[in-house]
Amino acid sequence: MRPRNIIFLKDVATLSLTAFGGPQAHIAMMLRLLVEKRRFINEKELMELNALCNILPGPTSTQTITAIGFKVGGPNLAYLTLLVWIAPAALIMIAAGLLISFLGDKGAPLGFTRFIQPMAVGFVAFAAYRISSKVVTTKLGILILMVSAILSYFFRSPWVFPALLLAGGSLTAFRFKRQPILEKKPMRVEWANFLLFAGVLVAAALLGRYTQLRAVLLFENFYRNGSLIFGGGQVLIPLMYTEFVVFKSYLSSKEFLSGFAMVQALPGPVFSFCSYIGTLSMREYGWGGQILGGIVSTIAIFLPGTFLIFFVIRFWGELRKFRVIQASLEGINAVGSGLVCAAAIMLYHPIENTPYNFGLVVVTFALLLWTKVPAPLLILTGLVVGLLFPG
């Protein structure tokens, strides 16, 4: 493996262990480490990839970092990137599921996480500032940013996100004549990954119906949800609660909420919450069954988004050379910036609104803006203080 690829995987491993705060905060850390420090790609490429992944169903930050791996070193590096990125959080959540099932109704102390959420809001606010200042440069772009931020704040359906991105791209696409004419090559679309995506969806549904095996049913459920969910891991929560707590009663409400609190304190993809749910859903099959459930659920939730990004990224380089596509990216980037701005406000709402928590948001933002304190050090400090003073 080339030295550059090894450095990239080490950086992905660093992110997988330090990237707290959900997709928007992940993008901010990718911007800082993979773009500004290492220069694997530039800011516009990162935002274009992130906008593309926002249009597709699945875990946005996971698809984005996988796509970056593809651009840096091709499909082999992209597969390794995916594995390195999801493994730490998934393994921790499987272990958490095993622990919760062992402890039963005793629960687990989560006071050490109380500093992380306001700090994560500071990361998201910083991402909104940095991304907006770099990619929104026209009056129309500013207008699109403001409107998309307002609409995404008040209308939180998962379908609003892709609709806004498509609408923003369509608005600026009409100004395609302002874009330079680029030399284009014949675009070759490879359908293998799309056919895999559709084939696994149908096969899992049929196997689940005719076998009724718990592990197969879990795979079908998570694969189906991973194929339909837009807007990141937070959108999964009401669906998972209704299915696994209300209808199937695989988890109690207390177990569900404890796991959700825990995943908020972990780095990496929020979709790893499904590893925890899958583990507890198989508790009647023993520890071996629980580990199987966690692994099956992890694979199923990440697989459809992986198939789709591998399908699109192969011809994205040529597709973006069309002037209409180039022009549409202005609107897509503006909408993406608006979504991050709205997310900074939305993520603060569940946190208790105290001067102390608000101060943590401001201090985190200021440290990121005016100092070179590494993000992992900030997060580690928050965790240590939380352990010393759990409240």
C-alpha positions as a Python dict, from the first residue, in 0.01 Angstrom:
ca = {
    (1, 'M'): (0, 0, 0),
    (2, 'R'): (125, 348, -87),
    (3, 'P'): (251, 559, 208),
    (4, 'R'): (-9, 826, 129),
    (5, 'N'): (-288, 569, 162),
    (6, 'I'): (-150, 445, 496),
    (7, 'I'): (-145, 805, 626),
    (8, 'F'): (-503, 847, 507),
    (9, 'L'): (-620, 533, 691),
    (10, 'K'): (-444, 650, 1008),
    (11, 'D'): (-632, 979, 979),
    (12, 'V'): (-961, 792, 929),
    (13, 'A'): (-882, 587, 1241),
    (14, 'T'): (-819, 911, 1431),
    (15, 'L'): (-1153, 1048, 1316),
    (16, 'S'): (-1333, 725, 1406),
    (17, 'L'): (-1206, 765, 1764),
    (18, 'T'): (-1249, 1142, 1800),
    (19, 'A'): (-1529, 1261, 1564),
    (20, 'F'): (-1811, 1337, 1807),
    (21, 'G'): (-2137, 1520, 1741),
    (22, 'G'): (-2305, 1358, 1439),
    (23, 'P'): (-2269, 1416, 1063),
    (24, 'Q'): (-2235, 1794, 1070),
    (25, 'A'): (-1959, 1785, 1332),
    (26, 'H'): (-1793, 1499, 1142),
    (27, 'I'): (-1776, 1715, 830),
    (28, 'A'): (-1611, 1993, 1031),
    (29, 'M'): (-1341, 1753, 1153),
    (30, 'M'): (-1293, 1607, 804),
    (31, 'L'): (-1251, 1963, 679),
    (32, 'R'): (-986, 2034, 939),
    (33, 'L'): (-787, 1710, 912),
    (34, 'L'): (-834, 1572, 559),
    (35, 'V'): (-863, 1904, 375),
    (36, 'E'): (-674, 2178, 559),
    (37, 'K'): (-400, 1969, 721),
    (38, 'R'): (-342, 1682, 476),
    (39, 'R'): (-492, 1829, 155),
    (40, 'F'): (-622, 1494, 31),
    (41, 'I'): (-903, 1692, -135),
    (42, 'N'): (-1007, 2060, -134),
    (43, 'E'): (-1298, 2233, 42),
    (44, 'K'): (-1525, 2239, -262),
    (45, 'E'): (-1469, 1870, -333),
    (46, 'L'): (-1558, 1786, 27),
    (47, 'M'): (-1879, 1989, 12),
    (48, 'E'): (-1974, 1844, -327),
    (49, 'L'): (-1925, 1489, -198),
    (50, 'N'): (-2118, 1570, 118),
    (51, 'A'): (-2402, 1725, -85),
    (52, 'L'): (-2408, 1418, -310),
    (53, 'C'): (-2429, 1192, -4),
    (54, 'N'): (-2708, 1407, 143),
    (55, 'I'): (-2915, 1335, -168),
    (56, 'L'): (-2863, 960, -127),
    (57, 'P'): (-3024, 754, 150),
    (58, 'G'): (-2796, 618, 418),
    (59, 'P'): (-2543, 749, 674),
    (60, 'T'): (-2416, 1076, 527),
    (61, 'S'): (-2081, 1111, 702),
    (62, 'T'): (-2000, 742, 642),
    (63, 'Q'): (-2073, 776, 272),
    (64, 'T'): (-1874, 1100, 255),
    (65, 'I'): (-1558, 958, 412),
    (66, 'T'): (-1591, 642, 199),
    (67, 'A'): (-1618, 859, -113),
    (68, 'I'): (-1307, 1053, -4),
    (69, 'G'): (-1125, 721, 30),
    (70, 'F'): (-1236, 632, -323),
    (71, 'K'): (-1098, 961, -461),
    (72, 'V'): (-768, 921, -274),
    (73, 'G'): (-693, 556, -351),
    (74, 'G'): (-971, 387, -548),
    (75, 'P'): (-1220, 117, -443),
    (76, 'N'): (-981, -92, -231),
    (77, 'L'): (-891, 204, -11),
    (78, 'A'): (-1258, 300, 5),
    (79, 'Y'): (-1354, -43, 144),
    (80, 'L'): (-1079, -20, 406),
    (81, 'T'): (-1192, 334, 490),
    (82, 'L'): (-1546, 212, 553),
    (83, 'L'): (-1424, -68, 781),
    (84, 'V'): (-1188, 155, 982),
    (85, 'W'): (-1452, 427, 1019),
    (86, 'I'): (-1742, 213, 1148),
    (87, 'A'): (-1557, -56, 1349),
    (88, 'P'): (-1480, 131, 1677),
    (89, 'A'): (-1830, 268, 1740),
    (90, 'A'): (-2001, -54, 1628),
    (91, 'L'): (-1785, -271, 1856),
    (92, 'I'): (-1840, -39, 2152),
    (93, 'M'): (-2217, -40, 2099),
    (94, 'I'): (-2225, -421, 2070),
    (95, 'A'): (-2032, -437, 2398),
    (96, 'A'): (-2276, -187, 2550),
    (97, 'G'): (-2567, -406, 2442),
    (98, 'L'): (-2407, -708, 2608),
    (99, 'L'): (-2347, -506, 2926),
    (100, 'I'): (-2701, -367, 2939),
    (101, 'S'): (-2851, -712, 2891),
    (102, 'F'): (-2630, -843, 3173),
    (103, 'L'): (-2715, -563, 3412),
    (104, 'G'): (-3087, -582, 3332),
    (105, 'D'): (-3285, -305, 3491),
    (106, 'K'): (-2986, -162, 3679),
    (107, 'G'): (-2890, 57, 3382),
    (108, 'A'): (-2551, 221, 3337),
    (109, 'P'): (-2424, 554, 3475),
    (110, 'L'): (-2409, 810, 3194),
    (111, 'G'): (-2329, 1127, 3387),
    (112, 'F'): (-1986, 1148, 3223),
    (113, 'T'): (-2151, 1242, 2891),
    (114, 'R'): (-2304, 1566, 3020),
    (115, 'F'): (-2027, 1792, 2886),
    (116, 'I'): (-2008, 1633, 2541),
    (117, 'Q'): (-2342, 1743, 2396),
    (118, 'P'): (-2297, 2121, 2439),
    (119, 'M'): (-1940, 2084, 2309),
    (120, 'A'): (-2076, 1898, 2005),
    (121, 'V'): (-2312, 2190, 1936),
    (122, 'G'): (-2004, 2415, 1938),
    (123, 'F'): (-1845, 2188, 1676),
    (124, 'V'): (-2156, 2206, 1459),
    (125, 'A'): (-2178, 2585, 1492),
    (126, 'F'): (-1813, 2611, 1391),
    (127, 'A'): (-1881, 2383, 1091),
    (128, 'A'): (-2169, 2610, 987),
    (129, 'Y'): (-1945, 2915, 1001),
    (130, 'R'): (-1648, 2762, 819),
    (131, 'I'): (-1844, 2587, 545),
    (132, 'S'): (-2072, 2884, 476),
    (133, 'S'): (-1783, 3127, 450),
    (134, 'K'): (-1601, 2905, 200),
    (135, 'V'): (-1871, 2789, -42),
    (136, 'V'): (-2147, 3056, -33),
    (137, 'T'): (-2016, 3352, -231),
    (138, 'T'): (-2315, 3498, -424),
    (139, 'K'): (-2633, 3684, -323),
    (140, 'L'): (-2847, 3400, -456),
    (141, 'G'): (-2640, 3151, -257),
    (142, 'I'): (-2692, 3354, 63),
    (143, 'L'): (-3068, 3365, -2),
    (144, 'I'): (-3081, 2990, -62),
    (145, 'L'): (-2878, 2929, 257),
    (146, 'M'): (-3120, 3137, 466),
    (147, 'V'): (-3438, 2985, 321),
    (148, 'S'): (-3308, 2629, 348),
    (149, 'A'): (-3199, 2687, 709),
    (150, 'I'): (-3545, 2818, 803),
    (151, 'L'): (-3736, 2544, 620),
    (152, 'S'): (-3519, 2261, 756),
    (153, 'Y'): (-3560, 2401, 1107),
    (154, 'F'): (-3940, 2416, 1099),
    (155, 'F'): (-4007, 2113, 876),
    (156, 'R'): (-3803, 1821, 1008),
    (157, 'S'): (-3931, 1538, 791),
    (158, 'P'): (-3641, 1333, 650),
    (159, 'W'): (-3774, 1397, 300),
    (160, 'V'): (-3725, 1773, 344),
    (161, 'F'): (-3343, 1740, 322),
    (162, 'P'): (-3316, 1583, -25),
    (163, 'A'): (-3605, 1801, -150),
    (164, 'L'): (-3423, 2119, -44),
    (165, 'L'): (-3097, 2002, -200),
    (166, 'L'): (-3267, 1925, -530),
    (167, 'A'): (-3460, 2255, -522),
    (168, 'G'): (-3145, 2458, -446),
    (169, 'G'): (-2953, 2285, -722),
    (170, 'S'): (-3237, 2345, -968),
    (171, 'L'): (-3247, 2718, -890),
    (172, 'T'): (-2880, 2778, -969),
    (173, 'A'): (-2877, 2530, -1261),
    (174, 'F'): (-3055, 2794, -1472),
    (175, 'R'): (-2737, 3004, -1455),
    (176, 'F'): (-2529, 2736, -1627),
    (177, 'K'): (-2408, 2976, -1901),
    (178, 'R'): (-2183, 3143, -1645),
    (179, 'Q'): (-1984, 2821, -1604),
    (180, 'P'): (-1675, 2740, -1814),
    (181, 'I'): (-1698, 2472, -2081),
    (182, 'L'): (-1492, 2170, -1977),
    (183, 'E'): (-1367, 1889, -2194),
    (184, 'K'): (-1582, 1582, -2135),
    (185, 'K'): (-1521, 1215, -2196),
    (186, 'P'): (-1794, 960, -2270),
    (187, 'M'): (-1962, 880, -1938),
    (188, 'R'): (-1965, 512, -1853),
    (189, 'V'): (-2218, 401, -1593),
    (190, 'E'): (-2139, 77, -1414),
    (191, 'W'): (-2463, -73, -1286),
    (192, 'A'): (-2317, -355, -1074),
    (193, 'N'): (-2346, -183, -737),
    (194, 'F'): (-2698, -58, -806),
    (195, 'L'): (-2807, -408, -906),
    (196, 'L'): (-2646, -541, -587),
    (197, 'F'): (-2834, -279, -385),
    (198, 'A'): (-3172, -374, -537),
    (199, 'G'): (-3099, -748, -538),
    (200, 'V'): (-3008, -763, -169),
    (201, 'L'): (-3318, -561, -82),
    (202, 'V'): (-3548, -808, -260),
    (203, 'A'): (-3361, -1119, -142),
    (204, 'A'): (-3362, -1006, 223),
    (205, 'A'): (-3737, -940, 210),
    (206, 'L'): (-3808, -1285, 63),
    (207, 'L'): (-3577, -1467, 306),
    (208, 'G'): (-3724, -1284, 602),
    (209, 'R'): (-4077, -1372, 497),
    (210, 'Y'): (-4016, -1742, 438),
    (211, 'T'): (-3761, -1826, 710),
    (212, 'Q'): (-3877, -1603, 1000),
    (213, 'L'): (-3529, -1640, 1153),
    (214, 'R'): (-3462, -1355, 1395),
    (215, 'A'): (-3118, -1273, 1250),
    (216, 'V'): (-3256, -1269, 894),
    (217, 'L'): (-3548, -1050, 1000),
    (218, 'L'): (-3307, -808, 1167),
    (219, 'F'): (-3097, -790, 850),
    (220, 'E'): (-3407, -721, 638),
    (221, 'N'): (-3535, -455, 876),
    (222, 'F'): (-3211, -261, 904),
    (223, 'Y'): (-3128, -295, 534),
    (224, 'R'): (-3473, -160, 443),
    (225, 'N'): (-3438, 133, 684),
    (226, 'G'): (-3088, 205, 558),
    (227, 'S'): (-3231, 219, 204),
    (228, 'L'): (-3498, 475, 291),
    (229, 'I'): (-3352, 704, 558),
    (230, 'F'): (-3239, 1051, 454),
    (231, 'G'): (-3091, 1305, 690),
    (232, 'G'): (-2856, 1104, 913),
    (233, 'G'): (-2875, 881, 1215),
    (234, 'Q'): (-3109, 1106, 1416),
    (235, 'V'): (-3389, 1024, 1172),
    (236, 'L'): (-3359, 656, 1263),
    (237, 'I'): (-3454, 712, 1627),
    (238, 'P'): (-3836, 741, 1602),
    (239, 'L'): (-3850, 451, 1355),
    (240, 'M'): (-3636, 227, 1574),
    (241, 'Y'): (-3831, 316, 1888),
    (242, 'T'): (-4167, 240, 1728),
    (243, 'E'): (-4054, -91, 1582),
    (244, 'F'): (-3831, -238, 1852),
    (245, 'V'): (-3983, -92, 2169),
    (246, 'V'): (-4351, -29, 2096),
    (247, 'F'): (-4436, -312, 1856),
    (248, 'K'): (-4181, -591, 1903),
    (249, 'S'): (-4082, -516, 2266),
    (250, 'Y'): (-3725, -636, 2207),
    (251, 'L'): (-3602, -343, 2420),
    (252, 'S'): (-3753, -151, 2708),
    (253, 'S'): (-3786, 225, 2685),
    (254, 'K'): (-3515, 264, 2950),
    (255, 'E'): (-3273, 39, 2755),
    (256, 'F'): (-3345, 225, 2432),
    (257, 'L'): (-3287, 570, 2583),
    (258, 'S'): (-2973, 456, 2767),
    (259, 'G'): (-2826, 329, 2439),
    (260, 'F'): (-2921, 647, 2257),
    (261, 'A'): (-2753, 859, 2524),
    (262, 'M'): (-2444, 641, 2498),
    (263, 'V'): (-2414, 668, 2121),
    (264, 'Q'): (-2435, 1047, 2152),
    (265, 'A'): (-2118, 1032, 2361),
    (266, 'L'): (-1931, 813, 2113),
    (267, 'P'): (-1724, 918, 1812),
    (268, 'G'): (-1807, 789, 1467),
    (269, 'P'): (-2139, 725, 1291),
    (270, 'V'): (-2466, 762, 1482),
    (271, 'F'): (-2595, 466, 1278),
    (272, 'S'): (-2387, 246, 1510),
    (273, 'F'): (-2685, 273, 1747),
    (274, 'C'): (-2830, -8, 1534),
    (275, 'S'): (-2546, -235, 1652),
    (276, 'Y'): (-2675, -189, 2007),
    (277, 'I'): (-3039, -253, 1909),
    (278, 'G'): (-2944, -566, 1713),
    (279, 'T'): (-2747, -700, 2008),
    (280, 'L'): (-3034, -658, 2257),
    (281, 'S'): (-3287, -790, 2005),
    (282, 'M'): (-3112, -1131, 2018),
    (283, 'R'): (-3070, -1157, 2396),
    (284, 'E'): (-3285, -1472, 2419),
    (285, 'Y'): (-3031, -1652, 2199),
    (286, 'G'): (-2739, -1611, 2440),
    (287, 'W'): (-2418, -1412, 2409),
    (288, 'G'): (-2327, -1575, 2078),
    (289, 'G'): (-2667, -1483, 1934),
    (290, 'Q'): (-2636, -1129, 2064),
    (291, 'I'): (-2297, -1078, 1902),
    (292, 'L'): (-2440, -1220, 1577),
    (293, 'G'): (-2735, -980, 1603),
    (294, 'G'): (-2504, -684, 1654),
    (295, 'I'): (-2284, -776, 1357),
    (296, 'V'): (-2579, -851, 1126),
    (297, 'S'): (-2749, -522, 1215),
    (298, 'T'): (-2428, -325, 1161),
    (299, 'I'): (-2373, -473, 817),
    (300, 'A'): (-2736, -428, 717),
    (301, 'I'): (-2768, -61, 814),
    (302, 'F'): (-2446, 46, 638),
    (303, 'L'): (-2464, -178, 330),
    (304, 'P'): (-2730, -1, 116),
    (305, 'G'): (-2566, 341, 148),
    (306, 'T'): (-2232, 183, 59),
    (307, 'F'): (-2373, 21, -255),
    (308, 'L'): (-2528, 352, -364),
    (309, 'I'): (-2222, 571, -310),
    (310, 'F'): (-2002, 317, -491),
    (311, 'F'): (-2251, 324, -780),
    (312, 'V'): (-2262, 704, -812),
    (313, 'I'): (-1902, 798, -730),
    (314, 'R'): (-1764, 607, -1030),
    (315, 'F'): (-1921, 846, -1282),
    (316, 'W'): (-1955, 1155, -1062),
    (317, 'G'): (-1624, 1298, -1189),
    (318, 'E'): (-1752, 1313, -1548),
    (319, 'L'): (-2109, 1401, -1454),
    (320, 'R'): (-1996, 1713, -1268),
    (321, 'K'): (-1820, 1847, -1583),
    (322, 'F'): (-2156, 1931, -1742),
    (323, 'R'): (-2222, 2304, -1703),
    (324, 'V'): (-2572, 2246, -1566),
    (325, 'I'): (-2427, 2019, -1298),
    (326, 'Q'): (-2153, 2271, -1217),
    (327, 'A'): (-2411, 2547, -1178),
    (328, 'S'): (-2639, 2331, -965),
    (329, 'L'): (-2356, 2264, -719),
    (330, 'E'): (-2368, 2630, -610),
    (331, 'G'): (-2726, 2583, -492),
    (332, 'I'): (-2659, 2240, -344),
    (333, 'N'): (-2363, 2373, -143),
    (334, 'A'): (-2571, 2669, -22),
    (335, 'V'): (-2849, 2437, 95),
    (336, 'G'): (-2595, 2210, 263),
    (337, 'S'): (-2459, 2510, 453),
    (338, 'G'): (-2813, 2608, 553),
    (339, 'L'): (-2881, 2258, 688),
    (340, 'V'): (-2568, 2277, 904),
    (341, 'C'): (-2675, 2618, 1038),
    (342, 'A'): (-3019, 2483, 1130),
    (343, 'A'): (-2865, 2171, 1284),
    (344, 'A'): (-2659, 2383, 1524),
    (345, 'I'): (-2981, 2527, 1664),
    (346, 'M'): (-3179, 2202, 1660),
    (347, 'L'): (-2908, 2005, 1840),
    (348, 'Y'): (-2905, 2258, 2123),
    (349, 'H'): (-3277, 2216, 2202),
    (350, 'P'): (-3254, 1876, 2380),
    (351, 'I'): (-2981, 2014, 2607),
    (352, 'E'): (-3086, 2189, 2927),
    (353, 'N'): (-3071, 2561, 2849),
    (354, 'T'): (-2846, 2689, 3127),
    (355, 'P'): (-2577, 2960, 3119),
    (356, 'Y'): (-2324, 2683, 3187),
    (357, 'N'): (-2423, 2473, 2882),
    (358, 'F'): (-2452, 2777, 2657),
    (359, 'G'): (-2111, 2890, 2777),
    (360, 'L'): (-1962, 2552, 2682),
    (361, 'V'): (-2099, 2597, 2328),
    (362, 'V'): (-1946, 2946, 2300),
    (363, 'V'): (-1610, 2843, 2450),
    (364, 'T'): (-1583, 2541, 2218),
    (365, 'F'): (-1663, 2757, 1914),
    (366, 'A'): (-1411, 3022, 2021),
    (367, 'L'): (-1134, 2767, 2080),
    (368, 'L'): (-1188, 2617, 1735),
    (369, 'L'): (-1199, 2961, 1573),
    (370, 'W'): (-907, 3137, 1741),
    (371, 'T'): (-672, 2863, 1861),
    (372, 'K'): (-504, 2553, 1722),
    (373, 'V'): (-612, 2326, 2008),
    (374, 'P'): (-674, 1984, 1849),
    (375, 'A'): (-1038, 1875, 1843),
    (376, 'P'): (-957, 1534, 2001),
    (377, 'L'): (-796, 1714, 2298),
    (378, 'L'): (-1111, 1923, 2348),
    (379, 'I'): (-1330, 1612, 2347),
    (380, 'L'): (-1095, 1418, 2575),
    (381, 'T'): (-1097, 1707, 2822),
    (382, 'G'): (-1477, 1706, 2823),
    (383, 'L'): (-1484, 1332, 2889),
    (384, 'V'): (-1227, 1350, 3172),
    (385, 'V'): (-1407, 1638, 3343),
    (386, 'G'): (-1734, 1446, 3306),
    (387, 'L'): (-1582, 1142, 3473),
    (388, 'L'): (-1443, 1353, 3759),
    (389, 'F'): (-1767, 1549, 3807),
    (390, 'P'): (-2052, 1329, 3679),
    (391, 'G'): (-2316, 1552, 3836),
}
